[in-house]
Amino acid sequence: MTTTPVKFYQVGSFAVGNRLLDPALASVQSQPDRTNALTSGHRACQGCGEALGARYALDAAMAAADGRMVTVNATGCLEVFSTPYPESSWRVPWLHSLFGNAPAVATGVAAALRATGRDDVRVVAQGGDGGTVDIGFACLSGMFERNDDVLYVCYDNQGYMNTGVQRSGATPPAARTATTQAVGPEPGNVFGQGKDVPRIAMAHEIPYVATATVADLRDLEAKVAKAMTMRGARYIHVLVPCPLGWSSASSHTVRVARLATESGLFPVFEAEHGEVTAVRRIRRQVPVEEYLRLQGRYAHLFRPTRNEAVLARLQAGADRNIRRYGLLEPAAVPEPTHGEPVLTGPAPHLEHPAPRSDDHAPSTSAGPALDVHFRPAPGRTPHQEV
């Protein structure tokens, strides 16, 4: 992706500001004229990753489409909490489909627009993992196979959260749900089940496939914007933690999503026509245990005794993702011990480096550029350029 590096300014703490950034490079959400596609008044749970991801994704899509876009929404959490009849929190042209046919309905909308000569109006379909990975999978595969001109966004919270936290085809192994084994020698979802839909989408060799998380919303915006420049079938799979279904603190949504990528359990990458073109490399690898401990759905792995065998299998899965996508930096970067920046050159397939959990720095679509991270040094003044 053609990108522009951003220069950061120290503000006297671990925070990093970009008030001096060229407005043309700022995120969509920082623009006063943003669409605000999903406005206030909806009934999402506190800390809902899906509400956060949907707002960023659709605002970015509307900006890229110059305000000419139609959205098709599958049944699920996103539809239910945003449109309790007769109310709606949507400020975009929005259609509600059934649980399993959002890709087909979106295909019909795109065909109708094309038949009327409206090639300027774009179509975005969206749904949760239940309506995408399971119930809507046949329609989605058909959309891919026909290469219909639709961008489909899956908000993956790894279960049927709207109907009581049941297992879905995206529920990871060992995670507890209301329909997985609660007790016994191996409680939680069994290993070997489920579907890796981003890789399945790549097998269709569609123009664009990407993964993203709500831990790097600038990255999500950039990928949506890129997808909107293309024609044909496009797919973005977004990890959106669910505090209710994951039994995690509502204040930990972004942190949990970041640990999913930093551990290797959720690889973040882009692919075009079946080939991986870019990956978000792991800056500081963490063991999967750091990710698992924040979620009550994995509590049985640590209490009353640690289940070393299952923990080892989950770690092995993360390690396999790291090898498969080349997620680690070629050489370790030394930790900075003072305020001087540590600079590293570009690496293959490196873009949008996510901020460290203690930096909170906004990432941008930075292609071949220097990656700068630092700790504040004593004596530096606010806004001193690094």
Sine and cosine of phi, psi and omega as CSV:
sin_phi,cos_phi,sin_psi,cos_psi,sin_omega,cos_omega
0.00,0.00,0.74,-0.67,0.06,-1.00
-0.95,0.31,0.84,-0.54,-0.15,-0.99
-0.66,-0.75,0.18,-0.98,-0.03,-1.00
-0.79,-0.61,0.80,-0.60,0.03,-1.00
-0.95,0.33,0.43,-0.90,-0.01,-1.00
-0.89,-0.46,0.70,-0.72,0.04,-1.00
-1.00,-0.02,0.79,-0.61,-0.04,-1.00
-0.99,-0.16,0.41,-0.91,-0.02,-1.00
-0.80,-0.59,0.76,-0.65,-0.03,-1.00
-0.96,0.27,0.64,-0.76,-0.03,-1.00
-0.87,-0.50,0.35,0.94,0.09,-1.00
1.00,-0.04,0.13,0.99,0.02,-1.00
-0.47,-0.88,-0.27,-0.96,0.05,-1.00
-0.97,0.23,-0.16,0.99,0.02,-1.00
-0.97,0.26,0.44,-0.90,0.05,-1.00
-0.75,-0.67,0.80,-0.60,-0.02,-1.00
-0.96,-0.27,0.34,-0.94,0.04,-1.00
-0.67,-0.74,0.65,0.76,-0.01,-1.00
-0.89,0.45,-0.43,0.90,-0.02,-1.00
-1.00,0.01,0.12,0.99,-0.01,-1.00
-0.93,0.37,0.62,-0.78,0.10,-1.00
-0.82,0.57,0.82,-0.58,-0.03,-1.00
-0.80,0.59,-0.47,0.88,-0.01,-1.00
-0.93,0.38,-0.35,0.94,-0.02,-1.00
-0.99,-0.16,-0.07,1.00,-0.05,-1.00
-0.95,0.32,0.35,-0.94,0.00,-1.00
-0.93,0.38,0.36,-0.93,0.02,-1.00
-0.87,0.50,-0.64,0.77,-0.05,-1.00
-0.92,0.40,-0.34,0.94,0.01,-1.00
-1.00,0.08,-0.10,1.00,-0.04,-1.00
-0.99,0.12,0.75,-0.66,-0.01,-1.00
-0.91,0.41,-0.37,0.93,-0.03,-1.00
-0.98,-0.19,0.36,0.93,0.01,-1.00
-0.87,0.49,0.38,-0.93,-0.06,-1.00
-0.91,0.41,-0.58,0.82,-0.11,-0.99
0.84,0.54,0.80,0.60,-0.14,-0.99
-0.82,0.57,-0.69,0.72,0.03,-1.00
-0.94,-0.33,0.99,-0.17,-0.14,-0.99
-1.00,-0.02,-0.03,-1.00,-0.06,-1.00
-0.93,0.37,0.31,-0.95,0.03,-1.00
0.97,-0.23,-0.14,0.99,0.04,-1.00
-0.96,0.28,0.12,-0.99,-0.14,-0.99
-0.90,-0.43,0.52,0.85,0.04,-1.00
-0.92,0.39,0.45,-0.89,0.06,-1.00
-0.92,0.40,0.39,-0.92,0.08,-1.00
-0.88,0.48,0.74,-0.67,0.01,-1.00
0.98,0.18,0.25,0.97,-0.05,-1.00
-0.90,0.44,0.89,-0.46,0.03,-1.00
-0.94,0.34,-0.50,0.87,-0.03,-1.00
-0.92,0.39,-0.68,0.73,0.03,-1.00
-0.88,0.48,-0.66,0.75,0.01,-1.00
-0.90,0.43,-0.76,0.66,-0.03,-1.00
-0.90,0.44,-0.65,0.76,-0.04,-1.00
-0.91,0.41,-0.65,0.76,0.00,-1.00
-0.90,0.44,-0.72,0.69,0.00,-1.00
-0.90,0.43,-0.68,0.73,-0.05,-1.00
-0.90,0.43,-0.74,0.67,-0.07,-1.00
-0.96,0.28,-0.56,0.83,0.09,-1.00
-0.89,0.45,-0.65,0.76,0.04,-1.00
-0.92,0.40,-0.64,0.77,0.01,-1.00
-0.91,0.40,-0.66,0.76,0.02,-1.00
-0.90,0.43,-0.64,0.77,0.03,-1.00
-0.90,0.44,-0.67,0.74,-0.01,-1.00
-0.93,0.36,-0.48,0.87,-0.02,-1.00
-1.00,-0.06,0.16,0.99,-0.03,-1.00
0.81,0.58,0.59,0.81,0.07,-1.00
0.99,0.17,0.09,1.00,-0.02,-1.00
-0.94,-0.35,1.00,0.01,-0.10,-1.00
-0.47,-0.88,0.57,-0.82,0.11,-0.99
-0.88,-0.48,0.70,-0.72,-0.03,-1.00
-0.92,-0.40,0.72,-0.69,0.09,-1.00
-0.92,-0.39,0.79,-0.61,-0.13,-0.99
-0.86,-0.50,0.84,-0.54,0.08,-1.00
-0.94,0.34,0.39,-0.92,0.15,-0.99
-0.87,0.50,0.56,-0.83,0.01,-1.00
0.44,-0.90,-0.16,-0.99,-0.01,-1.00
-0.78,0.62,-0.76,0.65,-0.10,-1.00
-0.86,0.50,-0.67,0.74,0.01,-1.00
-0.94,0.34,-0.68,0.74,-0.10,-0.99
-0.93,0.37,-0.71,0.70,-0.07,-1.00
-0.98,0.21,-0.28,0.96,-0.05,-1.00
-0.99,-0.15,-0.26,0.96,-0.07,-1.00
-0.67,-0.74,0.84,0.54,0.10,-0.99
-0.94,0.34,0.92,-0.39,-0.12,-0.99
-0.82,0.57,0.71,-0.71,0.09,1.00
-0.99,-0.16,0.50,0.87,-0.08,-1.00
-0.98,-0.21,0.30,-0.95,0.08,-1.00
-0.44,-0.90,0.62,-0.78,0.07,-1.00
-0.98,-0.19,0.11,0.99,-0.04,-1.00
-1.00,0.03,0.68,-0.74,0.05,-1.00
-0.86,-0.52,0.56,0.83,0.08,-1.00
-0.70,-0.72,0.35,-0.94,0.13,-0.99
-0.86,0.51,0.87,-0.49,-0.24,-0.97
-0.67,-0.75,0.75,-0.66,0.02,-1.00
-0.85,-0.52,0.67,-0.74,0.07,-1.00
-0.99,-0.17,0.84,-0.54,0.05,-1.00
-0.97,-0.23,-0.04,-1.00,0.10,-0.99
-0.96,0.29,0.04,-1.00,-0.04,-1.00
-0.88,0.48,-0.62,0.79,-0.18,-0.98
-0.93,-0.37,0.08,1.00,-0.11,-0.99
-0.85,-0.53,0.33,0.94,-0.01,-1.00
-0.84,0.55,-0.68,0.73,0.03,-1.00
-0.88,0.47,-0.61,0.79,0.00,-1.00
-0.94,0.35,-0.67,0.75,0.03,-1.00
-0.90,0.44,-0.68,0.73,0.03,-1.00
-0.88,0.47,-0.63,0.78,0.06,-1.00
-0.87,0.48,-0.68,0.74,0.03,-1.00
-0.90,0.44,-0.64,0.77,0.04,-1.00
-0.89,0.46,-0.71,0.71,0.01,-1.00
-0.89,0.46,-0.65,0.76,0.01,-1.00
-0.92,0.40,-0.65,0.76,0.02,-1.00
-0.90,0.43,-0.67,0.74,0.04,-1.00
-0.89,0.45,-0.66,0.75,0.01,-1.00
-0.90,0.43,-0.63,0.78,-0.02,-1.00
-0.91,0.41,-0.47,0.88,0.02,-1.00
-1.00,-0.08,0.13,0.99,0.03,-1.00
0.98,0.20,0.27,0.96,-0.03,-1.00
-1.00,-0.09,0.92,0.38,0.04,-1.00
-0.96,0.29,-0.16,0.99,-0.02,-1.00
-0.99,0.11,-0.23,0.97,0.00,-1.00
-0.99,-0.10,0.83,-0.56,-0.05,-1.00
-0.99,-0.14,0.36,-0.93,-0.05,-1.00
-0.85,-0.53,0.76,-0.65,0.07,-1.00
-0.83,-0.55,0.77,-0.63,0.10,-1.00
-0.94,-0.35,0.50,-0.87,-0.02,-1.00
-0.50,-0.86,0.46,-0.89,0.01,-1.00
-0.17,-0.99,0.18,-0.98,0.06,-1.00
-0.99,0.11,-0.04,-1.00,-0.03,-1.00
-0.93,0.37,-0.50,0.86,0.04,-1.00
-0.90,0.44,-0.75,0.66,0.00,-1.00
-0.97,0.25,-0.15,0.99,-0.03,-1.00
-0.94,-0.34,-0.84,0.54,-0.10,-1.00
-0.96,0.29,-0.54,0.84,-0.09,-1.00
-0.95,-0.32,-0.99,0.12,-0.20,-0.98
-0.89,0.45,-0.62,0.79,-0.05,-1.00
-0.99,-0.13,0.21,0.98,-0.15,-0.99
-0.90,0.43,-0.64,0.77,-0.01,-1.00
-0.90,0.44,-0.71,0.71,0.03,-1.00
-0.90,0.44,-0.61,0.80,0.00,-1.00
-0.91,0.41,-0.72,0.70,0.03,-1.00
-0.87,0.48,-0.63,0.78,0.05,-1.00
-0.90,0.44,-0.64,0.77,0.05,-1.00
-0.88,0.47,-0.66,0.75,0.04,-1.00
-0.91,0.42,-0.71,0.70,-0.09,-1.00
-0.90,0.44,-0.60,0.80,0.01,-1.00
-0.99,0.15,-0.20,0.98,-0.05,-1.00
0.85,0.53,0.71,0.71,0.01,-1.00
-0.91,0.42,0.52,-0.85,-0.08,-1.00
-0.99,0.16,0.95,0.30,-0.04,-1.00
-0.66,-0.75,0.68,-0.73,0.20,-0.98
-0.99,-0.10,0.87,-0.50,0.03,-1.00
-0.96,-0.29,0.79,-0.62,0.02,-1.00
-0.91,-0.42,0.85,-0.53,0.07,-1.00
-0.98,-0.21,0.83,-0.56,0.09,-1.00
-0.99,-0.14,0.97,-0.24,-0.19,-0.98
-1.00,-0.10,0.97,-0.25,0.13,-0.99
-0.96,-0.28,0.23,0.97,0.22,-0.98
0.91,0.42,0.60,0.80,0.08,-1.00
0.17,-0.99,0.19,-0.98,0.10,-1.00
-1.00,0.07,0.99,0.13,-0.14,-0.99
-0.97,0.23,-0.52,0.85,-0.06,-1.00
-0.92,0.40,-0.49,0.87,-0.09,-1.00
-0.97,-0.26,0.21,0.98,0.10,-0.99
0.87,-0.50,0.37,0.93,0.09,-1.00
0.90,0.43,0.83,0.56,0.11,-0.99
-1.00,-0.04,0.36,-0.93,0.01,-1.00
-0.91,0.41,0.63,-0.77,0.12,-0.99
-0.84,-0.55,0.06,-1.00,0.05,-1.00
-0.93,0.36,-0.10,0.99,0.06,-1.00
-0.96,-0.26,0.00,1.00,0.03,-1.00
-0.92,0.38,0.81,-0.59,-0.05,-1.00
-0.96,0.29,0.35,-0.94,0.02,-1.00
-0.88,0.47,0.57,-0.82,0.05,-1.00
0.97,0.22,-0.13,0.99,0.01,-1.00
-0.98,0.21,0.69,-0.72,0.02,-1.00
-0.99,0.11,0.64,-0.77,0.18,-0.98
-0.69,-0.72,-0.03,-1.00,0.01,-1.00
-0.95,0.30,-0.24,0.97,-0.04,-1.00
-0.86,-0.51,0.31,0.95,0.11,-0.99
-0.94,-0.35,0.30,-0.95,-0.06,-1.00
-0.87,0.49,0.85,-0.53,-0.07,-1.00
-1.00,0.08,-0.50,0.87,-0.01,-1.00
-0.70,-0.71,0.13,-0.99,0.00,-1.00
0.91,-0.42,-0.08,-1.00,-0.05,-1.00
-0.91,0.41,-0.50,0.87,-0.02,-1.00
-0.68,-0.73,0.96,0.27,0.03,-1.00
-0.93,0.36,0.35,-0.94,-0.02,-1.00
1.00,-0.05,0.04,-1.00,-0.03,-1.00
-0.91,0.41,0.62,-0.78,-0.07,-1.00
-0.98,0.21,0.41,-0.91,0.08,-1.00
-0.96,0.29,0.50,-0.87,0.11,-0.99
1.00,-0.05,-0.07,1.00,0.04,-1.00
-0.97,-0.22,0.23,-0.97,0.04,-1.00
0.98,-0.18,0.07,-1.00,-0.08,-1.00
-0.70,-0.71,0.70,-0.72,0.10,-1.00
-1.00,-0.07,1.00,0.08,-0.15,-0.99
-0.91,0.41,-0.60,0.80,0.07,-1.00
-0.83,0.55,-0.65,0.76,0.03,-1.00
-0.94,0.33,-0.58,0.82,0.07,-1.00
-0.90,0.43,-0.65,0.76,0.06,-1.00
-0.88,0.47,-0.65,0.76,0.04,-1.00
-0.88,0.48,-0.57,0.82,0.00,-1.00
-0.90,0.43,-0.39,0.92,0.08,-1.00
-0.98,0.20,-0.16,0.99,0.01,-1.00
0.83,0.56,0.67,0.74,0.06,-1.00
-0.97,0.24,0.25,-0.97,-0.09,-1.00
-0.84,0.55,-0.60,0.80,-0.13,-0.99
-0.47,-0.88,0.74,-0.67,0.11,-0.99
-0.71,-0.71,0.68,-0.73,0.04,-1.00
-0.51,-0.86,0.41,-0.91,0.16,-0.99
-0.88,-0.48,0.42,-0.91,-0.01,-1.00
-0.37,-0.93,0.17,-0.99,0.06,-1.00
-0.65,-0.76,0.26,-0.97,0.06,-1.00
-0.98,0.20,0.05,1.00,0.10,-0.99
-0.99,0.16,-0.29,0.96,0.03,-1.00
-0.69,-0.72,0.99,0.15,-0.10,-0.99
-0.96,0.29,-0.45,0.90,0.07,-1.00
-0.92,0.40,-0.60,0.80,0.06,-1.00
-0.90,0.43,-0.68,0.74,0.03,-1.00
-0.87,0.48,-0.72,0.70,0.04,-1.00
-0.85,0.53,-0.71,0.70,-0.04,-1.00
-0.89,0.45,-0.63,0.78,-0.02,-1.00
-0.95,0.31,-0.61,0.79,0.08,-1.00
-0.90,0.44,-0.70,0.71,0.01,-1.00
-0.87,0.49,-0.67,0.74,0.02,-1.00
-0.91,0.42,-0.69,0.72,0.01,-1.00
-0.87,0.49,-0.57,0.82,-0.03,-1.00
-0.96,0.28,-0.22,0.97,0.08,-1.00
-0.99,0.12,-0.16,0.99,-0.07,-1.00
-0.97,-0.23,0.27,-0.96,0.12,-0.99
-0.90,-0.44,0.38,-0.93,-0.04,-1.00
0.99,-0.13,-0.12,-0.99,-0.04,-1.00
-0.97,0.26,0.73,-0.68,0.03,-1.00
-0.68,-0.73,0.53,-0.85,-0.10,-0.99
-0.65,-0.76,0.78,-0.63,0.09,-1.00
-0.81,-0.58,0.81,-0.59,-0.05,-1.00
-0.94,-0.35,0.91,-0.40,-0.14,-0.99
-0.93,-0.38,0.82,-0.57,0.07,-1.00
-0.98,0.20,0.86,-0.51,-0.05,-1.00
-0.78,-0.63,1.00,-0.08,-0.01,-1.00
-0.81,0.59,0.57,-0.82,-0.01,-1.00
-0.88,-0.48,0.97,-0.25,-0.02,-1.00
-0.82,0.57,-0.60,0.80,-0.01,-1.00
-0.93,0.38,-0.80,0.60,-0.07,-1.00
-0.97,0.24,-0.45,0.89,-0.02,-1.00
-1.00,-0.08,-0.12,0.99,-0.07,-1.00
0.81,0.59,0.76,0.65,0.04,-1.00
-0.89,-0.46,0.34,-0.94,0.01,-1.00
-0.92,0.39,0.63,-0.78,-0.01,-1.00
-0.89,0.46,-0.43,0.90,0.02,-1.00
-0.99,0.16,-0.09,1.00,-0.06,-1.00
-0.98,-0.22,0.15,0.99,-0.10,-1.00
-0.84,0.55,-0.78,0.63,-0.02,-1.00
-0.93,0.37,-0.64,0.77,0.00,-1.00
-0.89,0.46,-0.69,0.72,0.01,-1.00
-0.89,0.46,-0.69,0.72,0.02,-1.00
-0.88,0.47,-0.62,0.78,0.00,-1.00
-0.92,0.39,-0.65,0.76,0.01,-1.00
-0.92,0.39,-0.49,0.87,0.06,-1.00
-0.88,0.47,-0.61,0.79,0.02,-1.00
-0.99,0.14,-0.63,0.77,-0.04,-1.00
-0.93,0.36,-0.38,0.92,0.05,-1.00
-1.00,0.04,-0.31,0.95,-0.04,-1.00
1.00,-0.09,-0.04,1.00,0.00,-1.00
-0.93,0.36,-0.53,0.85,0.03,-1.00
-0.83,-0.56,0.99,-0.10,0.00,-1.00
-0.95,0.31,0.67,-0.75,0.02,-1.00
-0.94,-0.34,0.86,-0.51,-0.10,-1.00
-0.43,-0.91,0.11,-0.99,0.13,-0.99
-0.78,-0.62,0.51,-0.86,0.05,-1.00
-0.59,-0.81,0.57,-0.82,0.06,-1.00
-0.77,-0.64,0.80,-0.60,0.01,-1.00
0.79,0.61,0.66,0.75,0.10,-1.00
1.00,0.05,-0.01,1.00,-0.02,-1.00
-0.89,-0.46,0.74,-0.67,0.06,-1.00
-0.92,0.38,0.79,-0.61,-0.04,-1.00
-0.93,-0.36,-0.35,0.94,-0.01,-1.00
-0.33,-0.94,0.54,-0.84,0.08,-1.00
-0.74,-0.67,0.44,-0.90,0.12,-0.99
-1.00,-0.04,0.95,-0.30,-0.07,-1.00
-0.96,0.29,0.48,-0.88,0.03,-1.00
-0.98,0.18,0.86,-0.52,-0.01,-1.00
-0.98,0.19,-0.65,0.76,-0.01,-1.00
-0.63,-0.78,0.99,-0.17,-0.07,-1.00
-0.91,0.41,0.68,-0.73,0.06,-1.00
-0.86,-0.51,0.50,-0.87,0.07,-1.00
-0.92,0.40,0.47,-0.88,-0.03,-1.00
-0.87,0.50,-0.41,0.91,-0.02,-1.00
-0.86,0.51,-0.56,0.83,0.01,-1.00
-0.89,0.45,-0.58,0.81,0.04,-1.00
-0.96,0.28,-0.69,0.72,-0.10,-1.00
-0.93,0.37,-0.60,0.80,-0.12,-0.99
-0.91,0.42,-0.36,0.93,-0.02,-1.00
-0.99,0.15,-0.03,1.00,-0.12,-0.99
-0.83,-0.56,0.80,-0.59,0.02,-1.00
-0.91,0.41,-0.36,0.93,0.00,-1.00
-0.94,0.35,-0.19,0.98,0.07,-1.00
-0.92,-0.39,0.18,0.98,-0.09,-1.00
-0.86,0.51,-0.52,0.85,-0.04,-1.00
-0.92,0.38,-0.22,0.98,0.05,-1.00
-0.98,0.18,-0.22,0.98,-0.07,-1.00
-0.86,-0.51,-0.34,0.94,-0.02,-1.00
-0.74,-0.67,0.62,-0.78,0.00,1.00
-0.97,0.23,-0.29,0.96,0.07,-1.00
-0.72,-0.70,0.42,-0.91,0.03,-1.00
-0.93,0.36,0.70,-0.71,0.07,-1.00
-0.99,-0.14,1.00,0.08,-0.11,-0.99
-0.89,0.47,-0.57,0.82,-0.04,-1.00
-0.90,0.43,-0.71,0.70,-0.01,-1.00
-0.94,0.34,-0.66,0.75,0.05,-1.00
-0.85,0.52,-0.65,0.76,0.02,-1.00
-0.91,0.41,-0.61,0.79,0.02,-1.00
-0.93,0.37,-0.63,0.78,0.04,-1.00
-0.92,0.39,-0.65,0.76,0.05,-1.00
-0.90,0.44,-0.62,0.78,0.03,-1.00
-0.90,0.44,-0.58,0.81,0.06,-1.00
-0.91,0.42,-0.66,0.75,0.06,-1.00
-0.90,0.43,-0.67,0.74,0.01,-1.00
-0.89,0.45,-0.58,0.82,0.03,-1.00
-0.91,0.40,-0.65,0.76,0.08,-1.00
-0.88,0.48,-0.66,0.75,-0.01,-1.00
-0.88,0.48,-0.69,0.73,0.03,-1.00
-0.93,0.36,-0.67,0.74,-0.09,-1.00
-0.89,0.45,-0.66,0.75,-0.08,-1.00
-0.97,-0.24,-0.02,1.00,-0.02,-1.00
0.89,0.46,0.81,0.59,-0.16,-0.99
-0.99,0.11,-0.26,0.97,-0.02,-1.00
-1.00,-0.03,0.51,-0.86,0.08,-1.00
-0.89,0.45,0.54,-0.84,0.01,-1.00
-0.85,0.53,-0.58,0.81,0.01,-1.00
-0.70,-0.71,0.59,-0.81,-0.01,-1.00
-0.92,0.40,0.65,-0.76,0.04,-1.00
-0.99,-0.13,0.81,-0.59,-0.02,-1.00
-0.90,0.43,0.58,-0.81,0.04,-1.00
-0.93,0.37,0.74,-0.68,0.06,-1.00
-0.93,0.36,0.65,-0.76,-0.02,-1.00
-0.95,-0.30,-0.09,1.00,0.04,-1.00
-0.49,-0.87,-0.25,-0.97,-0.14,-0.99
-0.98,0.20,-0.07,1.00,-0.01,-1.00
-0.96,0.27,0.65,-0.76,-0.05,-1.00
-0.94,0.33,0.48,-0.88,0.15,-0.99
-0.96,-0.29,0.85,-0.52,-0.08,-1.00
-0.94,-0.35,0.69,-0.73,0.08,-1.00
-0.75,-0.66,0.57,-0.82,-0.02,-1.00
-0.97,0.22,0.08,-1.00,-0.02,-1.00
-0.93,0.37,0.51,-0.86,0.05,-1.00
-0.85,-0.52,0.42,-0.91,0.01,-1.00
-0.84,0.54,0.68,-0.73,0.06,-1.00
0.89,0.46,0.43,0.90,-0.04,-1.00
-0.99,-0.13,0.82,-0.57,0.15,-0.99
-0.36,-0.93,0.34,-0.94,-0.05,-1.00
0.75,0.66,0.82,0.58,0.01,-1.00
-0.86,0.50,0.81,-0.58,-0.05,-1.00
-0.96,0.27,0.52,-0.85,0.00,-1.00
-0.93,0.35,0.49,-0.87,0.13,-0.99
-0.89,0.46,0.39,-0.92,-0.06,-1.00
-0.89,0.45,-0.38,0.92,-0.01,-1.00
-0.98,-0.20,0.02,1.00,-0.01,-1.00
-1.00,-0.09,-0.64,0.77,-0.06,-1.00
0.83,0.56,0.61,0.79,-0.01,-1.00
-1.00,-0.01,0.72,-0.70,0.04,-1.00
-0.93,0.36,0.76,-0.65,0.05,-1.00
-1.00,-0.01,0.39,-0.92,0.06,-1.00
-0.76,-0.65,0.13,-0.99,0.05,-1.00
-0.96,0.27,1.00,0.09,-0.07,-1.00
-0.97,-0.22,0.93,-0.36,-0.02,-1.00
-0.98,0.17,-0.76,-0.64,0.03,-1.00
-0.92,0.40,1.00,-0.01,-0.04,-1.00
-0.51,-0.86,0.11,-0.99,0.01,-1.00
-0.99,0.12,0.62,-0.79,0.07,-1.00
-0.98,-0.18,0.88,-0.48,-0.08,-1.00
-0.92,-0.40,0.82,-0.57,0.17,-0.99
-0.62,-0.78,0.47,-0.88,-0.17,-0.99
-0.37,-0.93,0.26,-0.97,0.21,-0.98
-0.90,-0.44,0.59,-0.81,-0.04,-1.00
-0.90,0.43,0.65,-0.76,0.02,-1.00
-0.98,-0.20,0.52,-0.86,0.04,-1.00
-0.85,0.53,0.65,-0.76,0.09,-1.00
1.00,-0.06,-0.22,0.98,0.02,-1.00
-0.96,0.29,0.59,-0.81,-0.03,-1.00
-0.99,-0.10,0.41,-0.91,0.02,-1.00
-0.84,0.54,0.60,-0.80,0.04,-1.00
0.92,0.39,0.26,0.97,0.06,-1.00
-0.95,0.30,0.79,-0.61,-0.07,-1.00
-0.94,0.34,0.68,-0.73,0.02,-1.00
-0.98,-0.18,0.00,0.00,0.00,0.00
